[in-house]
Amino acid sequence: MNAPAISIASTRILWYRRMFIAERCLISFSMGIFALLPVYLLSIGRDEIFFGSISAAGMATAILIVLISPSLARRFGVRRLAPIGGLLYAAGCATILVNELSGVRATLPYFLSYMLQSGGWALHFTVGSICIAALSSDADRSSSFMAYSAFSTLGVTCGPLLSSLLTRFTGLGTLDMFILAMLAATAGSALSSWAAQHAANIRNADIPNNVSLARDLFTLLFSNSAMFFVLVLLSASIYTTLINFQAPFANNSGLRYEIFFGSWAIAVVGSRFAIGPRVSRGAADRILPLLLGGMVISLLGFHYSPGHPVIYAVGSLATGITYGLSYPLMQAEAVRVTAPQSRTLVQIIFSLSYFLGLYFFPFAAGIVSVHLGYDTLTLLIAGLALLQTAIALLGYRMTRRKPASTVAGNKG
């Protein structure tokens, strides 16, 4: 292949990757709008524990989707699965809309809506990461995940910020925001559908062999990648608490939640683009524990922020920087320490760990916030970050003594 042909192929791959990044941003935007769901539920007489309950139901769906994703990918192909996640998420938005517009506000549709949303996000998260990995080389994979995560955060934070502006200055209501979320998820699905059909690299994405899946999962759980599965579970628990309980926390603390979402977006996106490339080239075994240790201090800022918007803003900025740089570094490291033939399976387990924290921890956080208060909840998530730091320090010492993990039999 001559140089012009290589250049054209590289440009096409870059555009396909951008389309998947745009899809992540749009679906994350939908998620950001639904970060205000706890406040809405409180306004109609529900409480944080009810939100935690529907989130736990969503966890069951998400885990099921992640576990069967290899079978789905083998049966239908990554190309066909790529747009389905966004469509499922849009269906979840539509379900809660129908329930609210009917005026009945039955309990079951809330659970069904969140199960559809979490299942859609799980499928999108898993398949999207596989597509990004397939469209990246070893040299640019870390920076690709940085960009993918950055636009994910941008979408999540723009959702509640734009919703706040629209409901305050245009007279639109919460249900109108749910419609906007449904349209955004549908648009994201359309983008990934087009990109997946035209990107040749995605056709060759390695899908684990169903016959050896259980054995391979067990092997990787005791491999060099295992530490990162635990770290992402704890990160997801911190993240879901910050996002889903931020609005009620701010309302109870005399603060404006827009401060958090604005500061968080600036910090996460800015750090990933300004510092991310340098971080990705550095020594992860030193940088990751340092970032996680910084997150402990930044999360303590939320504990002391009630009545102090400056502390609230600084804590939000610092947490956004430390989380924004540490999360994609964990994902890239989990792939790096794994043999090439096992990397797709690592993405699946990474997703599984992420969803365990993302959808189960709100149930625990809801119980803590109702019975012990938000002061205790803020200390709890700072404690999770401290645990992360200890695991990273200890885990890297152990990892240096092990060879890269390899799973046999997943080439099919």
ABEGO torsion letter per residue (X at the ends): XBAAAAAAAAAAAAAAAAAAAAAAAAAAAAAAAAAAAAAAAAAAGBBAAAAAAAAAAAAAAAAAAAAAAAAAAAAAEAAAAAAAAAAAAAAAAAAAAAAAAAGAGBAAAAAAAAAAAAAAAAAAAAAAAAAAAAABBAAAAAAAAAAAAAAAAAAAAAAAAAAAAAAAAAGBBAAAAAAAAAAAAAAAAAAAAAAAAABAAAAABBBBBAAAAAAAAAAAAABAAAAAAAAAAAAAAAAAAAAAAAAAAAAAAGBBAAAAAAAAAAAAAAAAAAAAAAAAABBAAAAAAAAAAAAAAAAAAAAAABGBAAAAAAAAAAAAAAAAAAAAAAAAAAAAABBAAAAAAAAAAAAAAAAAAAAAAAAAAAAAAAAAEAAAAAAAAAAAAAAAAAAAAAAAAAAAABBBBBBBGAAX
